[in-house]
Amino acid sequence: MGDEAVEHALSVFKYGLMAGLLVGAALVVWRRRLLLGIGLGALAIAAAGLYGAGSIAVQRVIAIADTVGTQGTLIEHIAERGTDSKGRTTVSRVPLVEYTAADGRKLRVKGLGGSAPGKRPGDAVAVRYSPDDPARARVDDFQNMWGIVIAFCVFSLLPLLVGLFFTRMALRFRGLPGA
């Protein structure tokens, strides 16, 4: 259950962000339309984010249809270290879950940091895996399955609201220079 759709959505969002900024700047500088520039630029950014959310959601629904659910067992929470954008070291607790595939093999999958917070080693954890490749698995909880979709929606909400507000204002005052 790879994350090619997430990588694609992030690329689209990155280019949507650049396009939104360019469209907004072009309208502000060349056409002297500040409100319309802000509005349409923000709407372009929101559209890219909502496209990302939708494409990931569709991919997840298709991926879920081709998987098998099983009960795994939480082995432990692993401390994973990373570095944030400012160079600081961060630590997150990642659940390590063992599950048994239909062919009898015992496999392990890591969840996202912070998922399964109330679980202890030995507790049951739902897992989904591909019957064609049982090593391709994902912890079957809301954060691991749908968290990225919600994140894209949340990050698109502010640009959407800003875009709607400023575009409406631009249409209302469209006759004023620099508006």
VOTORBA-547710 format. One record per residue: x, y negated, z negated of N, C-alpha, C in turn; residue in one letter; residue number from 0. Coordinates in steps of 0.02 Angstrom, whole numbers, plus 32768, in hexadecimal, padded with zeros to 4 digits. Each point is the difference from the previous one (the first is absolute). Layout:
KOLGU  npx  npy  npz capx capy capz  cpx  cpy  cpz residuo num
KOLGU    X    Y    Z    X    Y    Z    X    Y    Z       A NUM
...
This chain:
KOLGU  npx  npy  npz capx capy capz  cpx  cpy  cpz residuo num
KOLGU 802B 803B 8000 7FD5 7FC5 8000 802C 7FC2 8000       M   0
KOLGU 8024 7FF7 8039 8030 7FC9 8005 7FE0 7FBC 7FFD       G   1
KOLGU 802A 7FCF 7FFC 7FE8 7FBB 7FFA 8011 7FD8 803E       D   2
KOLGU 7FFB 801F 803B 800C 7FDB 803E 7FCD 7FC8 8007       E   3
KOLGU 7FC2 800C 7FEC 7FCC 7FCC 8005 8011 7FC5 7FD3       A   4
KOLGU 801D 800C 7FC6 8013 7FCA 7FD3 8038 7FD6 8020       V   5
KOLGU 8031 8021 801D 8036 7FDC 8021 7FE6 7FD7 803A       E   6
KOLGU 7FD2 801D 8027 7FE1 7FDC 8038 7FD9 7FC3 7FE6       H   7
KOLGU 7FD8 800A 7FCC 7FD8 7FC9 7FE4 802D 7FC9 7FE4       A   8
KOLGU 8037 8011 7FE1 802E 7FCD 7FE7 8020 7FD9 8039       L   9
KOLGU 8010 8022 8037 801B 7FDD 803B 7FCC 7FD0 801D       S  10
KOLGU 7FC2 8018 8007 7FCB 7FD5 801B 7FF6 7FC4 7FD2       V  11
KOLGU 8001 800C 7FBF 7FF6 7FC9 7FD0 8039 7FCD 8006       F  12
KOLGU 803D 8019 8007 803A 7FD4 8006 7FF9 7FD4 803F       K  13
KOLGU 7FEE 801F 8038 7FF8 7FD9 803E 7FC2 7FD4 7FFD       Y  14
KOLGU 7FCC 8016 7FDE 7FC5 7FD5 7FF6 8010 7FC4 7FD6       G  15
KOLGU 802A 8009 7FCE 8015 7FC8 7FD6 8027 7FCD 8029       L  16
KOLGU 802F 8019 8029 8027 7FD3 802B 7FD2 7FDD 8032       M  17
KOLGU 7FD2 8025 801F 7FD3 7FE2 8031 7FD3 7FCD 7FDF       A  18
KOLGU 7FE7 800F 7FC5 7FD6 7FD1 7FDC 8024 7FBF 7FF1       G  19
KOLGU 803E 8007 7FE9 8028 7FC4 7FF2 800F 7FD8 803F       L  20
KOLGU 800F 8023 8037 800D 7FDD 803F 7FC2 7FDE 801C       L  21
KOLGU 7FC7 8023 7FFF 7FC2 7FE2 8018 7FEE 7FC3 7FD5       V  22
KOLGU 8005 8008 7FC0 7FF0 7FC8 7FD3 802E 7FC5 800C       G  23
KOLGU 8040 800D 8005 8030 7FCA 800B 7FF5 7FDF 8044       A  24
KOLGU 7FF2 8028 8033 7FF4 7FE4 8043 7FC4 7FD2 8000       A  25
KOLGU 7FCA 8015 7FE0 7FC5 7FD5 7FFF 800D 7FC1 7FD8       L  26
KOLGU 8026 8005 7FCB 800D 7FC6 7FD6 802F 7FCF 8025       V  27
KOLGU 8036 8019 801D 8033 7FD5 801E 7FEA 7FE6 8044       V  28
KOLGU 7FEB 802D 802D 7FF3 7FEB 8045 7FBA 7FE5 800A       W  29
KOLGU 7FD0 801B 7FDD 7FBB 7FEA 800C 7FE6 7FD1 7FC9       R  30
KOLGU 8029 7FF7 7FCD 7FED 7FD5 7FC8 7FBE 8016 7FE1       R  31
KOLGU 7FF9 803F 7FF5 7FC4 801D 7FE3 8014 8026 7FC1       R  32
KOLGU 8009 7FDC 7FC9 8018 801D 7FC2 7FD0 8035 7FE5       L  33
KOLGU 7FC0 7FEE 7FFA 7FD0 8030 7FE2 7FF8 803E 802B       L  34
KOLGU 7FFB 7FF6 8042 7FF9 8039 802D 8040 802B 8000       L  35
KOLGU 803A 7FDF 7FFD 803F 8025 7FFE 8005 802C 7FC2       G  36
KOLGU 7FEF 7FE3 7FC7 8002 8027 7FC2 7FCC 8038 8004       I  37
KOLGU 7FC4 7FF1 8017 7FCA 8031 8002 800F 803A 802E       G  38
KOLGU 8012 7FF1 803E 800C 8036 8030 8040 8027 7FEF       L  39
KOLGU 8032 7FDE 7FE6 803D 8023 7FEB 7FF1 8032 7FC8       G  40
KOLGU 7FDA 7FE9 7FCF 7FEE 802D 7FC8 7FD3 8039 8018       A  41
KOLGU 7FD2 7FF2 802E 7FD5 8036 801B 8029 8034 8026       L  42
KOLGU 8033 7FEA 8024 802C 8030 8023 8023 802E 7FCE       A  43
KOLGU 8018 7FE3 7FCA 8021 8028 7FCC 7FCF 8031 7FE0       I  44
KOLGU 7FC4 7FE7 7FF1 7FCD 802C 7FE2 7FED 8038 802F       A  45
KOLGU 7FF9 7FF0 8041 7FED 8034 8031 8035 8037 8003       A  46
KOLGU 8040 7FEC 7FFE 8035 8032 8001 7FFE 802D 7FC2       A  47
KOLGU 7FF3 7FE2 7FC6 7FFC 8026 7FC2 7FC4 802F 8000       G  48
KOLGU 7FC7 7FE8 8017 7FC4 802A 8002 8007 8037 8034       L  49
KOLGU 8022 7FF2 8038 800F 8034 8030 802A 8036 7FDF       Y  50
KOLGU 8033 7FEB 7FDA 802A 8030 7FDD 7FD9 802B 7FD0       G  51
KOLGU 7FD3 7FE2 7FDA 7FD6 8026 7FD1 7FD5 8032 8025       A  52
KOLGU 7FE3 7FEA 8036 7FD4 802C 8027 8026 803A 8020       G  53
KOLGU 803B 7FF1 801D 8025 8035 8021 801A 8034 7FCD       S  54
KOLGU 8015 7FE9 7FC6 8016 8030 7FCD 7FC5 8029 7FE7       I  55
KOLGU 7FC6 7FE0 7FF6 7FC5 8024 7FE8 7FEC 8036 8032       A  56
KOLGU 8000 7FF0 8040 7FEE 8031 8034 8032 803A 7FFF       V  57
KOLGU 8041 7FEF 7FFB 8033 8034 7FFE 7FF7 802D 7FC4       Q  58
KOLGU 7FEF 7FE3 7FC7 7FF7 8028 7FC3 7FC4 802E 8006       R  59
KOLGU 7FCA 7FE7 801D 7FC4 802A 8008 8010 803B 802F       V  60
KOLGU 8023 7FF3 8037 8013 8035 802E 802F 8031 7FDE       I  61
KOLGU 8031 7FE5 7FDA 8030 802C 7FDE 7FDE 802B 7FCB       A  62
KOLGU 7FD1 7FE4 7FDC 7FDC 8026 7FCC 7FD9 8039 8020       I  63
KOLGU 7FE3 7FF4 803A 7FD9 8034 8022 802B 803C 8012       A  64
KOLGU 803F 7FF5 800C 802E 8036 8014 8028 801C 7FC6       D  65
KOLGU 7FEB 7FF3 7FC2 8026 8018 7FC6 7FD6 802F 7FD6       T  66
KOLGU 8022 8020 7FD2 7FE1 802E 7FD1 800C 7FE5 7FBA       V  67
KOLGU 7FCE 8000 7FD7 8008 7FEA 7FBB 8010 803A 7FD3       G  68
KOLGU 8029 7FF2 7FCE 8012 8033 7FCF 800F 7FDE 7FBD       T  69
KOLGU 8002 8028 7FCC 8013 7FE6 7FBE 804A 800B 7FF6       Q  70
KOLGU 8022 7FCB 7FEF 8047 8005 7FEF 8008 7FF6 7FB6       G  71
KOLGU 803D 8004 7FE9 8010 7FF6 7FB9 8035 7FCA 7FFB       T  72
KOLGU 7FF4 7FD0 7FD4 8032 7FCC 7FF4 803C 8020 7FDD       L  73
KOLGU 8039 7FF9 8020 803E 801C 7FE3 801E 7FCD 7FD0       I  74
KOLGU 8007 7FC2 8018 801D 7FCA 7FD7 7FF6 7FBE 8023       E  75
KOLGU 800D 7FCB 7FDC 8003 7FBD 801D 804B 7FF0 8008       H  76
KOLGU 8014 7FF1 803C 8046 7FF1 800F 8008 7FB4 8001       I  77
KOLGU 8036 7FE8 7FE2 8010 7FB9 8003 8026 7FF3 8041       A  78
KOLGU 7FE2 7FDA 802D 8021 7FEE 803F 8016 7FB8 7FFD       E  79
KOLGU 803E 7FF5 8010 801C 7FBC 8000 7FFF 7FE4 8046       R  80
KOLGU 7FF2 7FC0 8003 8001 7FDC 803F 8019 7FBA 7FF5       G  81
KOLGU 8005 7FDA 8036 8016 7FBB 7FFB 7FCB 7FD4 8021       T  82
KOLGU 7FEC 7FCC 7FDC 7FCE 7FD3 801D 8021 7FCD 802D       D  83
KOLGU 7FD9 7FD2 801D 801A 7FD0 8030 8032 7FD0 7FE2       S  84
KOLGU 8002 7FFA 7FBE 802F 7FD3 7FDF 803E 8024 7FE7       K  85
KOLGU 8006 8040 8011 803A 8027 7FEC 7FFC 801E 7FBB       G  86
KOLGU 7FC8 7FF8 7FDE 7FF8 801D 7FBD 7FED 8049 8005       R  87
KOLGU 8018 8027 7FD1 7FF0 8047 7FFE 7FBB 800A 7FE1       T  88
KOLGU 7FD7 8028 8021 7FBE 8010 7FE6 7FFC 804B 7FF4       T  89
KOLGU 7FD7 8014 7FD1 7FF6 8046 7FF1 7FB6 800E 8000       V  90
KOLGU 7FEC 8035 8025 7FBA 8014 7FFE 7FFC 804B 7FF0       S  91
KOLGU 7FCA 8012 7FE0 7FF5 8047 7FED 7FD8 8021 8037       R  92
KOLGU 801F 8031 801F 7FE2 8023 8039 7FED 8047 7FEB       V  93
KOLGU 7FC1 8014 800B 7FEE 8045 7FEE 801C 8033 8031       P  94
KOLGU 801B 8035 7FE6 8017 8039 8029 7FCF 8038 7FF4       L  95
KOLGU 7FDF 8015 8035 7FCA 8032 7FFC 8013 803E 8027       V  96
KOLGU 7FF7 803A 7FE1 800C 803F 8022 7FBD 801F 8013       E  97
KOLGU 7FFD 801B 803D 7FC2 801F 8019 8013 803F 8026       Y  98
KOLGU 7FCE 802B 8009 800B 803E 8025 7FDA 7FFD 8041       T  99
KOLGU 8023 8008 8038 7FE1 7FFF 8042 7FDC 8042 800C       A 100
KOLGU 7FD7 8002 8034 7FDA 803C 8010 802D 803C 800F       A 101
KOLGU 803D 7FF3 8018 802E 8037 800F 8025 8019 7FC2       D 102
KOLGU 7FF0 7FE2 7FC5 801E 8017 7FC1 803F 7FD9 7FEB       G 103
KOLGU 8019 7FD6 802B 803C 7FD9 7FEE 7FEF 7FCA 7FCD       R 104
KOLGU 802C 7FF9 7FD0 7FFA 7FCA 7FCF 8027 7FC4 801B       K 105
KOLGU 7FDE 7FC8 8004 801E 7FC3 801B 7FF6 7FC7 7FCF       L 106
KOLGU 8025 7FCA 8009 7FFA 7FC6 7FD5 7FF5 7FC1 802A       R 107
KOLGU 7FDB 7FD2 7FE4 7FF4 7FC0 8020 8004 7FC9 7FCB       V 108
KOLGU 801B 7FC7 8015 8003 7FC6 7FD2 7FC6 7FD2 8012       K 109
KOLGU 7FE1 7FE4 7FCC 7FCC 7FCE 800A 801F 7FBB 8000       G 110
KOLGU 7FD6 7FCE 8007 8018 7FBB 7FFC 800F 7FEE 7FB8       L 111
KOLGU 802D 7FD2 7FF8 8010 7FE8 7FBD 7FC3 7FE4 7FDD       G 112
KOLGU 7FF6 8014 7FC3 7FC7 7FE9 7FDA 7FC1 802A 8007       G 113
KOLGU 8000 802F 8030 7FC4 802A 8006 8002 8038 7FCC       S 114
KOLGU 7FC8 801C 7FF0 7FF8 8033 7FCC 801A 7FE9 7FBC       A 115
KOLGU 7FEE 7FC2 7FEB 801D 7FE5 7FC3 7FEA 8025 7FC1       P 116
KOLGU 7FC3 8019 7FFD 7FE8 8021 7FC4 800D 804A 7FFE       G 117
KOLGU 8022 8019 8033 800E 8048 8004 8041 8011 7FDD       K 118
KOLGU 8000 803C 7FE5 803C 801B 7FDF 8017 803E 8024       R 119
KOLGU 803F 8012 7FF8 8018 803D 8020 7FD2 803B 7FEE       P 120
KOLGU 7FEF 8026 8034 7FD3 8038 7FF8 7FB8 7FF1 8014       G 121
KOLGU 7FEF 7FC0 8005 7FBC 7FEC 8013 7FF5 800D 804B       D 122
KOLGU 7FC2 800D 8011 7FED 800C 8046 7FFF 7FBE 8026       A 123
KOLGU 8019 8002 803E 8000 7FC6 802C 7FEB 8018 8045       V 124
KOLGU 7FD0 7FDE 801F 7FE9 8012 8043 8035 7FEE 8034       A 125
KOLGU 8008 802C 8031 8030 7FF7 8036 7FDE 8012 8042       V 126
KOLGU 8011 7FDD 8035 7FEA 8011 8044 803E 800D 8029       R 127
KOLGU 7FFF 8035 8029 8039 800F 802A 7FE8 8019 8043       Y 128
KOLGU 802D 7FFC 8031 7FF1 8017 8044 800B 804C 8003       S 129
KOLGU 7FCE 8026 8017 800A 8048 8006 8038 8013 8031       P 130
KOLGU 800A 7FD6 8033 8034 800C 8032 8046 7FF5 7FE3       D 131
KOLGU 8004 7FD1 7FD1 8040 7FF0 7FE1 7FF3 7FF0 7FB6       D 132
KOLGU 7FFC 8034 7FD6 7FEE 7FF5 7FBA 802D 7FD1 7FD9       P 133
KOLGU 803C 7FF3 801A 802D 7FD1 7FDE 7FE9 7FB8 800A       A 134
KOLGU 7FD6 7FF4 8031 7FE3 7FBC 800A 7FC3 7FFB 7FD4       R 135
KOLGU 8009 7FE1 7FC6 7FCA 7FFD 7FCF 7FFD 7FBB 7FE1       A 136
KOLGU 7FC9 7FF4 7FDD 7FF5 7FC1 7FDD 7FD6 800F 7FC2       R 137
KOLGU 8012 7FDD 7FC9 7FD6 8005 7FC4 7FBC 7FE3 8013       V 138
KOLGU 7FCB 8024 7FF0 7FBD 7FEE 8015 7FDD 7FD7 7FCA       D 139
KOLGU 8017 7FC1 7FF8 7FDD 7FD2 7FD4 7FF7 7FBE 8026       D 140
KOLGU 7FDA 7FD3 7FE3 7FEF 7FC2 8023 803E 7FD8 8013       F 141
KOLGU 802F 7FF8 7FD3 803B 7FD8 800E 8028 801C 8039       Q 142
KOLGU 800C 8041 8001 8029 801F 8034 7FDC 8004 8043       N 143
KOLGU 7FBE 8007 8000 7FDC 8007 803E 7FE8 7FBC 801C       M 144
KOLGU 7FE8 7FD4 7FD6 7FDE 7FC3 8018 801F 7FC0 7FE6       W 145
KOLGU 8031 8002 7FD6 801D 7FC4 7FE3 801B 7FCF 8034       G 146
KOLGU 8021 8019 8034 801C 7FD4 8033 7FC9 7FDE 8028       I 147
KOLGU 7FC8 8022 800A 7FC7 7FE1 8024 7FE5 7FC6 7FD7       V 148
KOLGU 7FF7 800B 7FC0 7FE7 7FCB 7FD4 8032 7FC6 7FFE       I 149
KOLGU 8040 8010 7FFE 8033 7FCB 7FFE 7FFD 7FD5 803F       A 150
KOLGU 7FF9 801F 803A 7FFA 7FD9 803E 7FC1 7FD4 7FFE       F 151
KOLGU 7FC9 801B 7FE7 7FC2 7FD9 7FFC 8009 7FC4 7FD1       C 152
KOLGU 801E 800C 7FC7 8009 7FCA 7FCE 802F 7FCB 801D       V 153
KOLGU 8037 8014 8020 802F 7FD0 801C 7FE3 7FDB 803C       F 154
KOLGU 7FCB 801A 801E 7FE0 7FDF 8038 7FC8 7FD2 7FEA       S 155
KOLGU 7FE8 8008 7FC3 7FC7 7FDA 7FE8 800F 7FB5 7FFC       L 156
KOLGU 8038 7FED 7FE3 800F 7FB9 7FF9 8008 7FDE 8044       L 157
KOLGU 8028 801B 802F 8003 7FE0 8042 7FBC 7FFE 8023       P 158
KOLGU 7FD6 8032 7FF5 7FBE 8000 801F 7FD6 7FC6 7FE4       L 159
KOLGU 7FFF 7FF9 7FBE 7FDA 7FC9 7FE2 801B 7FBC 8014       L 160
KOLGU 8041 7FF8 7FFF 801F 7FC1 8015 7FEF 7FF2 8049       V 161
KOLGU 8007 8033 802A 7FF2 7FF7 8047 7FB8 7FED 800E       G 162
KOLGU 7FD1 8021 7FDE 7FB9 7FEF 8009 7FF2 7FB9 7FE8       L 163
KOLGU 801C 7FED 7FC8 7FF4 7FBD 7FE4 801A 7FCB 802F       F 164
KOLGU 8040 8005 8015 801D 7FCC 8029 7FE4 7FFF 8046       F 165
KOLGU 7FF0 803A 801C 7FE1 8001 8042 7FBB 7FDF 7FFE       T 166
KOLGU 7FDA 800D 7FCD 7FBF 7FDF 7FF8 8008 7FB5 7FF8       R 167
KOLGU 8031 7FEC 7FD9 800D 7FB8 7FF8 8014 7FE1 8043       M 168
KOLGU 802A 8022 8026 8015 7FE6 8041 7FC5 7FF9 802F       A 169
KOLGU 7FD4 8030 8000 7FC5 7FFC 802B 7FD1 7FC8 7FEA       L 170
KOLGU 7FFC 7FF5 7FC1 7FD5 7FCB 7FE5 801C 7FBB 8013       R 171
KOLGU 8041 7FF8 7FFC 8020 7FBF 800C 8027 8000 8043       F 172
KOLGU 7FEB 8025 8030 8028 8008 803D 800C 7FC0 8028       R 173
KOLGU 7FDA 7FCE 7FF5 800A 7FC2 8024 8035 7FD3 7FE3       G 174
KOLGU 8017 800D 7FC4 8031 7FD5 7FDF 8047 8012 8015       L 175
KOLGU 8029 7FCF 8015 8045 800F 8011 8027 801B 7FC4       P 176
KOLGU 8029 8033 800B 8029 801C 7FCB 7FD9 802D 7FD1       G 177
KOLGU 7FC0 800B 800D 7FD7 8029 7FD2 8005 8048 8013       A 178
